Amino acid sequence: MILTSIKKKLTIALTLGFLAYLPIQANAWGTIGHRVVGEIADSYLKAKTRKAIQSILGYETLAMSANWGDFIKSDSTYNYMYNWHFVNLPAGLDKSGVYQFLETDKKPNLYNKIPDLIAILKKTSSTASEKKLALRMLVHLAGDLCQPMHVARKEDLGGNRVSVLWFNEKSNIHRVWDEQLIEYQQLSYTEYAKAINHASAVQLYNWQNTSLKDCIYESYTICNKIYDTTKPDAKLSYRYNFDWVDTLNNQLLKGGVRLAKMLNDIYG
């Protein structure tokens, strides 16, 4: 009986230790942010695209499917997808350096998995389950693509090891950008999407015609500014929100617009 109890406690300790060891940089935008991206994308879908998506997802909306990529992290069956959510870029790269890095880094990552998912959705021989998984992950990764800390540095786990205070609460840069800046706006995902979904015709054209490499570089540029202006142990509060909320909103809006463009290109 005693041995059984000891074994049980040891198993729990080892499990908790393993979970604590796992990198945590793959979360992005949090629940609200991803749903905002999905909700915005839905407003730009063509009728043919909407019909095709419904044939795959049923009555599951883009907004509600957007977090599937994070929810399934609780199932070890999907551990192989962990690296899909980000691409670690070293500091100090210019545009050509970013391009070269993306071309030479062959490990599964945010940059090279998006085309793979699109290919599955375009392939007529893909099964229904393959299409559902690919669509859910594409919706999710399109959000990750515009989260600046998902092209951040490997050595600090995408900013997770850069500690800061958010309104006197212990946090880190990655968490601030994933969730806390968004939650500070005090909006539901539908309210948030409605509040920021006002792109001009010029913005829509530019964002819809940005290459995947340029999307990565754009997020990388913002990421570097975040590193430069958010020092370790900084006390972040009202001023940080004032300085960054427009960038945050633009990134969420771009994510939705670009996701719609990907889907319309597949099905429209």
N, C-alpha and C positions, 0 to 999 in steps of 0.2 A: 504493500500500500504506500509506504514511504517512498520506495523507489519509483513507483508510478507517478507520485506527486512531484518528485524531483525532476523526472523526465519531462513532465508536462510544463513545469516552470522553465526548464531549460529550453524547450521547444519555443515557448512564447518569447523568451529573451532573445533567442537567435533570430526569430522572425522579425521582432521589433528592430533588432540591430541591423538586419538586412534592409528593412524598409528605410531606416535612417540613413543608410549608406547610399541608397539609390540617388542619382542626380535628380534635381528638381527643376531644372531650367526649362523643361518642355511645356510647362503650363503657359498659356497665353491669353491675355485679355480677360480671363475669368468668364463666368457664365453670362453676365450682362453684355460684355464687349462682343463676344462671339455672336450672340443673338442680335445685337445691333447690326453687325455686318450682314448676317443672313436676312434680316428684315429689310435693310436697304436694298440688297441685291434683288429681293423679290419684286420690288417696285420697278425694276428695269428689265424684267423678263419679257421676252416675246411670247405670244400665245402658244406657238408651237413648242417653245422651250418649256413653258409651264406644264403643258400636257405631257411631255416626255418625262419631266421630273416626277409628276404625279404617278405615272405608270411605274416608276421605280420606288418612290417613297410612300405611295398611298397618300394619306392625309397628314403625314408628317411634314410640317413646313420647313423651309430652309432655316428659319430662326431656331426651331426646336431640334433640328438635326445638327446644328452648328457645334454643339458641345459633345457630340458623341465621341469625337477623337480624344477628349480628355476623360470622359466617363469610363471608357473601356480600359483605362490604365489599371483599374482594379482587377482586371482579368489577365493573368500571366500569359494567356494564349496570344495576346496582342503585344507582348513585349518587343517583338521585332519592329514595331512601328515607332518606338521611342525616338529615334534620331530623325524621323521625318519632320518633326515640328520646328526644327531650327537648322541653321548652318552657322558654325562658329567661324568668324573672320578675325584675323589678327589686326591689331591696331596699325594705323599709319599707312594704309593702302590708298592709292589714288584709284580713279575709275578703272584704268586698264589693269591695275593690280587686282582689283576685285573681280573683274572679268576672268583674268587668268586663274585666280584661285578657284573660282566656280567651275572652270573647265577641267582643272586638274584634280579636284577633290571628288573622287569617285564613290566614296562611302555614301550610303543612303542619307539624304538630307532634304531640307525644305526646297532647295533649288531643283534637284534632279527627280524628286518624287512627284511633283505637280504634273510634269509632262507624262509620267508613267500612268497616273490616275486618269488623265484626259484620254490617253490612248485606250485604256480599258473601257471607258465610257463610249468611245467612238467605235470600238470593235463590235461588229454585229454578233460575233460568236461568243462574246462574254456572257456568262450565266447571270441570272437575276440576282443571286447573292453577291457575285463579283461586282456587279454594277452598283448595288446598294452600298457596299462597303466603299467603293471608289468614290461615289458621289458624296457620301457623308464625310469622308476624309478630305475631299477637294474643298467642300464648303468650309471645313475647319482650317485647312492649311492656307486658304485664301485670306483668312483672318490673321493667322500667324505671320503671313508674309508682310503685313503692314505693322506688326508690333516691333518697334525698333530694337528691343532687347532680345529678339530672336535671331539677330545677326551679330550678336555681341561676342565677347571673348571667352575662349575655352577655359582659361586659367581661373576665372572667377565664376564659372558656371552661368554665363550670361547675365552677370550682375547680381546673382543670388548671394554671392559672398561679399558684396559691397554693402555693408551695414549702414543704415540711416535711421533717423527717427521721423515717423510720420505723425504729426500732431502728438508728439511725445510718446508714441507707441513704437517699440522696436520693430524694424522692418528692413527691407533691402531694396535696391533700385528696381530689381526685376518685379518684385511684388507690388511696388508703387505703381509701376506701369501696367502690370497685369490687371490689377483690381482696384487699388485704393484711389487713384485719380478718378477712375470711372465711377466708383461708388460715391465719391464725394459730391458728384453732380446731383445725387438724390433723385434719379429718374428711373422709371422702368425701361425695359429695352424698347418697348413701342414708343414711349414718350421721347426717349433719346433719339431714336431713328427719325422720328417726325421733326424733332428740333434741329437736326443737323443736315437733313437730306435736302439741301438747296444748292446743289452744284450748278455752276453756270454752264452754258453750252461749250465754252472754251475749255473749262475744266473737264467736262465729260469727254470731250474729244481727246484731250491730252492724256487723261488717265486711262482711257480705253485703248489707247495706242502706245502704251508703255510696254517695252519688252520685259520679260521675266527678270533678266539680268539687271535692267534699270530699276525695277521695283526693289530688288535686293540692294542695289547701290543707294537708292533713295533712303531706305530704312537704315542702311549703314551710316550714311551721312548724319542722320538724326541721332543715331546711337552714339556716334562720336561726340556730338554736342552734349548729349546727356552725361556721358562720362566726364567731359571737360567742366561742366557746370554743377555736377552733383558729386561733391567730394565725400569720401568715407566719413561716417558719423555726422553728416550734416543734419541739421534740424529743419525738416521740411513741413510747411504748412500752407497758409493762405497765399503767400507770395509765389510758392512753387506752382500752385494751381494757376494763378494769374499768368505766370510766364509760359506755361506749357499747355493750357487747356485748348488753345486753338490748334496746336500741333496734334494733340490727342484726337480732337474731333475730325480733323482733316484725314488722319490716318484711318480712323474708323470708316469715314465716308469713302475714301479711296478703296478700302477693302471691299465694301459692298458693291461699288461701281465695277471694280475689276472682276469680282466674282461673277457678276451678271454677264460681263463680256465673255468670260471663259465659257459659261454655260450656253449663252446665245451662239457662240462660235461652234459649240458641239452640236446643238440641237436646232438652232434657228434657221 
